[in-house]
């Protein structure tokens, strides 16, 4: 595996990959990294989407829909999308064009107030993003397969740590620039200029993601997809214990992760009384430490293996809701968020690697569809459960429940042997 990584240039310095790629593998890596810049630009602009809707007069229900719709669509359609992509010998065009359609929705969002009244704008914008959920599901499933093809088994940690760091830095810089641009024009023109300007990121993304060149993926003769595989060869899934074990364990763990997401900001504001500046510091600490951690976890995984990284990171981040629930000082919240971001980086890298390791190459997209269904189910349902728990028992109890679920997931990851190398 190490020899493959060197041959493909995964250990080549970043500057060589970006400016002097030596072979097709490195050209693909460069395209992935520059695509990350485009996505980072639009993601930075996208962080202001909910604010734009609120300023246009959107109701809390409409703002909630913006978050819930992608998860709901992913929960319902990830398996059919995985089936569809598993029957394509080349999924890069589907991934690149779907990504472009999603990013284009930011531009369309900026155009809406030119054509409809301010009172009607939120409804039209919500409809645009409802239509975007299908290509977003294609992107979510296709991303794992395409990035896995670019990285190869020996380069996943390196490629993804570089991409996610570059994307995060671009995102952060874009947020700062957008914050300044919004002060130059009156509302709603200021937001419109920013969202229309995100076309730059969309164009960068589509140009470089479309330029990826991967070997054709294997498509079995006469196979109609994952449903057919279950019907005709159901034992193939049942016998894939590594995939089933990982999917079950991470599903429990993700419930704990997603359950805490709406609870944390509520606790910061209601229980601690954190100011906007302090909340910004909390979020910045988490993001900064997560980006920093990617390179460290990549180095650790080479020396100690991905299972070591997985268990340390999973148990480490499990403490976060618990320590938050018993903290009353905003300064400590910044510290806890930074430590949590550090561990989240390790979990992200290993989960990406393990899902590809446990998916059979001949039906990879379909298995990723199954995996993404569990991810989106937790993403959609856990925040709803969090709201119910907080209303019934209070924020502290709800955060403790999130901690228990995270620990239960981490224990399952340990007991079921997730990330352990298997012969062959």
Phi and psi in degrees as a GROMACS rama.xvg file:
@    title "Ramachandran Plot"
@    xaxis  label "Phi"
@    yaxis  label "Psi"
@TYPE xy
-63.1965  -37.5515  UNK-2
-65.5727  -39.514  UNK-3
-62.0675  -42.4129  UNK-4
-60.9414  -42.7591  UNK-5
-67.4613  -42.8394  UNK-6
-61.5384  -37.7659  UNK-7
-82.6896  -5.74867  UNK-8
83.4111  19.5804  UNK-9
-69.4224  -21.5381  UNK-10
-95.9698  4.65214  UNK-11
-67.4619  145.963  UNK-12
-55.5815  148.545  UNK-13
-58.4367  -38.4573  UNK-14
-65.007  -32.8279  UNK-15
-69.0611  -41.4601  UNK-16
-63.2742  -40.7986  UNK-17
-76.9602  -38.2889  UNK-18
-113.282  -22.1387  UNK-19
-139.207  59.4235  UNK-20
-61.4399  133.324  UNK-21
-93.9721  -16.5385  UNK-22
-155.413  179.392  UNK-23
-60.7571  -39.198  UNK-24
-59.1005  -43.8626  UNK-25
-71.7688  -32.1153  UNK-26
-63.5224  -42.5898  UNK-27
-60.7637  -42.2778  UNK-28
-62.4096  -44.4532  UNK-29
-58.4696  -44.6268  UNK-30
-62.5624  -38.0987  UNK-31
-64.1391  -41.8415  UNK-32
-68.9924  -41.7755  UNK-33
-70.9471  -35.4328  UNK-34
-56.7857  -38.2371  UNK-35
-61.5417  -32.8623  UNK-36
-64.16  -45.5707  UNK-37
-60.5779  -44.3854  UNK-38
-65.7883  -38.0162  UNK-39
-62.5557  -38.4158  UNK-40
-62.2571  -49.9197  UNK-41
-70.4077  -33.7431  UNK-42
-66.1176  -37.5665  UNK-43
-62.1725  -43.9941  UNK-44
-64.7572  -40.5601  UNK-45
-63.0118  -22.6037  UNK-46
-66.4095  -13.2663  UNK-47
-98.779  3.78187  UNK-48
-64.0212  -46.7954  UNK-49
-63.399  -38.4894  UNK-50
-63.3775  -42.637  UNK-51
-59.3026  -45.2997  UNK-52
-62.029  -43.6904  UNK-53
-61.9876  -43.6299  UNK-54
-68.0076  -24.736  UNK-55
-79.7522  -8.30273  UNK-56
102.665  16.9664  UNK-57
-65.3983  147.089  UNK-58
-80.148  161.566  UNK-59
-56.2388  -35.6137  UNK-60
-62.3974  -42.6608  UNK-61
-65.1064  -41.2077  UNK-62
-64.5424  -39.1642  UNK-63
-63.1995  -37.4172  UNK-64
-59.569  -36.5002  UNK-65
-57.6534  -37.6083  UNK-66
-82.5589  -36.926  UNK-67
-78.4899  -33.7422  UNK-68
-59.2351  -47.5055  UNK-69
-61.4576  -39.2431  UNK-70
-67.7313  -41.4093  UNK-71
-64.2354  -45.1785  UNK-72
-64.0978  -42.2526  UNK-73
-61.7389  -38.8826  UNK-74
-63.1084  -38.0932  UNK-75
-85.7156  -31.2579  UNK-76
-115.364  -3.64177  UNK-77
-60.4349  -39.5096  UNK-78
-67.4282  -49.8235  UNK-79
-59.1519  -38.5907  UNK-80
-65.7446  -40.3148  UNK-81
-61.1771  -41.7715  UNK-82
-58.3036  -48.2555  UNK-83
-59.409  -48.5538  UNK-84
-67.9812  -29.1164  UNK-85
-68.2971  -16.6114  UNK-86
-97.4289  8.13021  UNK-87
-106.403  127.299  UNK-88
-71.4744  -25.7412  UNK-89
-132.688  109.278  UNK-90
-96.968  -2.72708  UNK-91
-57.9017  -46.7746  UNK-92
-59.807  -38.0317  UNK-93
-66.2806  -41.0535  UNK-94
-65.2043  -48.755  UNK-95
-66.1476  -44.3236  UNK-96
-70.2955  -36.6837  UNK-97
-65.5485  -42.2552  UNK-98
-58.7276  -44.5797  UNK-99
-61.4291  -42.3581  UNK-100
-61.9903  -40.3579  UNK-101
-65.5007  -47.1399  UNK-102
-66.4331  -30.9209  UNK-103
-63.908  -24.5465  UNK-104
-63.858  -26.351  UNK-105
-66.1597  -40.2605  UNK-106
-64.1829  -45.7527  UNK-107
-60.9332  -36.4526  UNK-108
-58.8951  -42.6059  UNK-109
-67.7624  -26.3868  UNK-110
-81.7395  -23.3579  UNK-111
-53.3668  -49.9354  UNK-112
-63.0464  -14.6929  UNK-113
-71.5188  -22.4178  UNK-114
-117.054  -19.0159  UNK-115
-132.124  164.969  UNK-116
-69.3902  161.325  UNK-117
-62.1084  -36.0937  UNK-118
-67.4504  -31.092  UNK-119
-89.5403  -14.5729  UNK-120
-58.439  -45.1663  UNK-121
-56.578  -40.7919  UNK-122
-64.3864  -43.3988  UNK-123
-65.7629  -41.4113  UNK-124
-63.9427  -41.3094  UNK-125
-61.4695  -40.5186  UNK-126
-63.1148  -40.0107  UNK-127
-58.8411  -45.9403  UNK-128
-75.5833  -22.5131  UNK-129
-66.3321  -42.4612  UNK-130
-66.17  -27.6861  UNK-131
-74.3134  -13.8337  UNK-132
-67.088  -29.6876  UNK-133
-69.0691  -53.177  UNK-134
-61.9307  -28.7049  UNK-135
-64.6338  -37.2437  UNK-136
-66.7831  -39.2802  UNK-137
-60.2735  -41.3645  UNK-138
-64.5029  -44.5592  UNK-139
-61.2996  -45.8141  UNK-140
-73.2634  -44.9078  UNK-141
-66.7224  -31.8249  UNK-142
-56.2864  -48.6308  UNK-143
-60.9953  -43.8208  UNK-144
-68.2781  -44.8071  UNK-145
-66.6582  -46.5453  UNK-146
-63.6072  -37.0235  UNK-147
-63.7995  -37.3411  UNK-148
-68.3867  -37.37  UNK-149
-69.5004  -42.5873  UNK-150
-76.5443  -39.0728  UNK-151
73.593  164.447  UNK-152
-57.3422  -31.4401  UNK-153
-91.1303  -3.35785  UNK-154
-126.034  13.4339  UNK-155
-65.5074  -46.3907  UNK-156
-60.4727  -46.2785  UNK-157
-64.517  -49.0953  UNK-158
-62.1801  -47.8256  UNK-159
-71.8103  -34.3962  UNK-160
-63.6664  -40.6391  UNK-161
-67.1482  -46.1741  UNK-162
-63.2957  -49.5216  UNK-163
-66.8062  -31.2809  UNK-164
-69.9701  -46.8968  UNK-165
-62.1868  -42.6169  UNK-166
-62.7874  -43.3323  UNK-167
-64.5842  -42.3682  UNK-168
-64.3871  -42.6626  UNK-169
-63.2887  -43.1519  UNK-170
-58.2234  -49.1504  UNK-171
-62.084  -43.9559  UNK-172
-63.7085  -40.3989  UNK-173
-62.8185  -41.6779  UNK-174
-59.7939  -42.1875  UNK-175
-63.3914  -45.8435  UNK-176
-63.8679  -44.5785  UNK-177
-61.5316  -40.3091  UNK-178
-56.8337  -35.5246  UNK-179
-76.1623  -40.8669  UNK-180
-63.6825  -33.8965  UNK-181
-63.7573  -19.8036  UNK-182
-85.0969  -6.50164  UNK-183
-88.4366  -20.2607  UNK-184
-131.898  162.913  UNK-185
-79.4329  157.677  UNK-186
-75.8796  141.622  UNK-187
-92.7606  3.56319  UNK-188
-59.3804  -35.072  UNK-189
-61.0467  -45.2776  UNK-190
-68.7316  -36.1014  UNK-191
-62.8564  -43.1867  UNK-192
-59.8958  -43.3513  UNK-193
-65.145  -47.055  UNK-194
-68.9718  -39.6181  UNK-195
-65.7031  -37.446  UNK-196
-64.8887  -19.3654  UNK-197
-65.4804  -8.15711  UNK-198
-57.1399  -28.4197  UNK-199
-58.2066  -47.1396  UNK-200
-64.7122  -40.2893  UNK-201
-62.4359  -41.1741  UNK-202
-67.948  -42.3385  UNK-203
-58.6668  -45.1084  UNK-204
-62.3386  -49.1041  UNK-205
-68.3686  -34.9721  UNK-206
-64.8517  -46.7997  UNK-207
-85.2758  -31.5355  UNK-208
-71.6414  -32.8636  UNK-209
-70.2532  -19.0859  UNK-210
-86.23  -1.0034  UNK-211
-67.865  137.87  UNK-212
-125.074  112.811  UNK-213
-122.524  152.406  UNK-214
-61.0237  148.847  UNK-215
-58.7668  138.38  UNK-216
-81.3827  150.298  UNK-217
-70.5342  130.748  UNK-218
-121.81  117.954  UNK-219
-69.3539  139.321  UNK-220
-64.6618  132.201  UNK-221
75.9985  2.36753  UNK-222
-90.8604  129.199  UNK-223
-92.462  -0.726582  UNK-224
126.528  -162.89  UNK-225
-68.7964  -36.2563  UNK-226
-63.082  -41.733  UNK-227
-63.2897  -38.5936  UNK-228
-60.925  -41.8757  UNK-229
-65.5059  -42.4379  UNK-230
-68.2363  -46.4185  UNK-231
-91.8148  -29.991  UNK-232
-137.309  49.7754  UNK-233
-57.4688  -27.3379  UNK-234
-62.8731  -25.4243  UNK-235
-61.3829  -38.4155  UNK-236
-76.2086  -45.3808  UNK-237
-62.3337  -33.414  UNK-238
-82.6549  -8.74568  UNK-239
-85.5622  71.2871  UNK-240
-60.1769  -40.5124  UNK-241
-57.7218  -41.4412  UNK-242
-67.684  -46.0554  UNK-243
-63.979  -42.1388  UNK-244
-63.4712  -44.8292  UNK-245
-64.1216  -45.6741  UNK-246
-61.1162  -42.5845  UNK-247
-66.8666  -46.2807  UNK-248
-66.1715  -45.2452  UNK-249
-69.4968  -25.842  UNK-250
-64.1326  -45.646  UNK-251
-63.3727  -44.5824  UNK-252
-61.7072  -42.1072  UNK-253
-66.5059  -31.6133  UNK-254
-59.7929  -42.1232  UNK-255
-65.7127  -37.5683  UNK-256
-67.8681  -49.0771  UNK-257
-71.4293  -30.8984  UNK-258
-61.8503  -34.8494  UNK-259
-79.5237  -19.9715  UNK-260
-55.9797  -50.2379  UNK-261
-78.6351  -17.5713  UNK-262
-77.0871  -37.1926  UNK-263
-60.4299  -52.9162  UNK-264
-63.3572  -33.2419  UNK-265
-62.6137  -41.878  UNK-266
-66.573  -42.3751  UNK-267
-56.9376  -42.5076  UNK-268
-83.0583  -52.4673  UNK-269
-77.7386  -40.2376  UNK-270
-92.7297  -33.5786  UNK-271
-102.944  -26.1393  UNK-272
72.8683  34.2939  UNK-273
-65.4027  142.009  UNK-274
-81.1293  170.63  UNK-275
-59.3388  -40.379  UNK-276
-64.566  -39.4514  UNK-277
-68.9591  -38.3235  UNK-278
-65.2507  -38.7037  UNK-279
-61.1941  -40.0926  UNK-280
-65.8064  -38.289  UNK-281
-61.6903  -49.424  UNK-282
-65.4397  -39.4585  UNK-283
-65.6534  -39.8726  UNK-284
-62.2177  -42.4974  UNK-285
-62.9126  -47.2096  UNK-286
-64.9822  -44.9807  UNK-287
-62.8291  -46.5057  UNK-288
-67.687  -33.2128  UNK-289
-65.0022  -44.1314  UNK-290
-64.3224  -40.9031  UNK-291
-64.8448  -34.7966  UNK-292
-70.1023  -27.4983  UNK-293
-54.6033  -44.8597  UNK-294
-71.5594  -36.8382  UNK-295
-66.0627  -46.5293  UNK-296
-63.8117  -34.9852  UNK-297
-61.321  -43.5567  UNK-298
-65.5563  -42.994  UNK-299
-64.3523  -39.4049  UNK-300
-63.8552  -31.9938  UNK-301
-68.0374  -33.4019  UNK-302
-88.5663  -39.009  UNK-303
-113.375  -11.9475  UNK-304
96.1909  157.834  UNK-305
-70.7332  -29.619  UNK-306
-64.4397  -39.3551  UNK-307
-59.8804  -46.4189  UNK-308
-61.3408  -44.6644  UNK-309
-59.7853  -49.4695  UNK-310
-69.1814  -42.672  UNK-311
-60.6955  -46.2481  UNK-312
-68.8024  -42.2686  UNK-313
-66.1202  -46.6672  UNK-314
-68.6481  -35.0583  UNK-315
-62.4647  -45.3102  UNK-316
-76.6456  -15.5071  UNK-317
-66.0366  -26.777  UNK-318
-73.172  -18.695  UNK-319
-57.9159  -51.7165  UNK-320
-61.9543  -33.9012  UNK-321
-66.8327  -49.3215  UNK-322
-67.3591  -31.6135  UNK-323
-64.3357  -41.6317  UNK-324
-63.0837  -20.0597  UNK-325
-116.286  25.0009  UNK-326
-113.159  136.29  UNK-327
-121.477  -2.16184  UNK-328
-104.512  121.826  UNK-329
-56.0148  -34.885  UNK-330
-61.9324  -37.6555  UNK-331
-69.0775  -32.8072  UNK-332
-61.4883  -35.2788  UNK-333
-64.1479  -42.9122  UNK-334
-62.878  -48.7991  UNK-335
-61.25  -39.5898  UNK-336
-65.3411  -39.5156  UNK-337
-63.9824  -43.3276  UNK-338
-64.5695  -42.0273  UNK-339
-63.3653  -42.7468  UNK-340
-59.8748  -36.7674  UNK-341
-60.768  -44.0979  UNK-342
-74.6532  -34.8031  UNK-343
-59.5546  -37.9947  UNK-344
-57.2486  -41.2571  UNK-345
-66.3888  -41.8818  UNK-346
-62.0085  -45.6323  UNK-347
-57.0665  -47.7497  UNK-348
-63.9696  -44.7857  UNK-349
-71.9075  -40.8362  UNK-350
-59.0017  -42.8953  UNK-351
-60.3835  -43.2508  UNK-352
-69.6103  -43.5866  UNK-353
-67.3354  -40.7734  UNK-354
-62.0886  -36.6542  UNK-355
-73.9775  -35.1796  UNK-356
-64.5945  -32.6164  UNK-357
-95.5988  -6.47533  UNK-358
-87.876  130.709  UNK-359
-66.3402  135.952  UNK-360
-60.3609  -31.9365  UNK-361
-75.0251  -10.2118  UNK-362
-144.776  39.8988  UNK-363
-63.4172  -46.8282  UNK-364
-62.5083  -37.6205  UNK-365
-66.5476  -41.1897  UNK-366
-67.074  -38.3663  UNK-367
-62.3415  -34.636  UNK-368
-60.8175  -41.8929  UNK-369
-62.1027  -46.6872  UNK-370
-59.4884  -46.4994  UNK-371
-66.6152  -28.4743  UNK-372
-61.2046  -42.761  UNK-373
-66.8733  -38.6101  UNK-374
-62.8683  -48.6618  UNK-375
-71.0405  -30.4073  UNK-376
-62.5851  -46.8213  UNK-377
-64.3192  -41.5482  UNK-378
-62.6455  -34.4794  UNK-379
-83.1248  -45.4093  UNK-380
-84.5918  -35.8077  UNK-381
-60.6698  -43.8351  UNK-382
-61.988  -33.5045  UNK-383
-65.7075  -42.2231  UNK-384
-64.7126  -35.8315  UNK-385
-61.9839  -42.5921  UNK-386
-62.593  -42.0634  UNK-387
-65.6039  -42.7269  UNK-388
-63.5925  -43.6711  UNK-389
-64.3918  -39.6442  UNK-390
-66.9891  -37.6259  UNK-391
-82.0771  -39.1321  UNK-392
-124.128  -8.94964  UNK-393
99.5803  163.161  UNK-394
-66.7938  -38.5807  UNK-395
-63.1429  -47.2232  UNK-396
-62.7693  -41.847  UNK-397
-62.3603  -40.0546  UNK-398
-66.9153  -34.7243  UNK-399
-66.2487  -39.8568  UNK-400
-60.9195  -42.0299  UNK-401
-60.1193  -39.6613  UNK-402
-63.4849  -44.6622  UNK-403
-60.7334  -42.891  UNK-404
-64.6921  -39.3911  UNK-405
-63.8669  -44.532  UNK-406
-65.3196  -39.2191  UNK-407
-61.8569  -42.3079  UNK-408
-64.4142  -41.7775  UNK-409
-64.3296  -38.4687  UNK-410
-65.0837  -41.2228  UNK-411
-62.9913  -40.9943  UNK-412
-58.0813  -36.2247  UNK-413
-73.2996  -52.4619  UNK-414
-66.3269  -36.9032  UNK-415
-84.3395  0.944494  UNK-416
71.7652  27.1217  UNK-417
-64.239  133.302  UNK-418
87.3846  -4.14436  UNK-419
-79.2693  132.958  UNK-420
-67.6245  137.732  UNK-421
-114.868  150.075  UNK-422
-61.6043  147.85  UNK-423
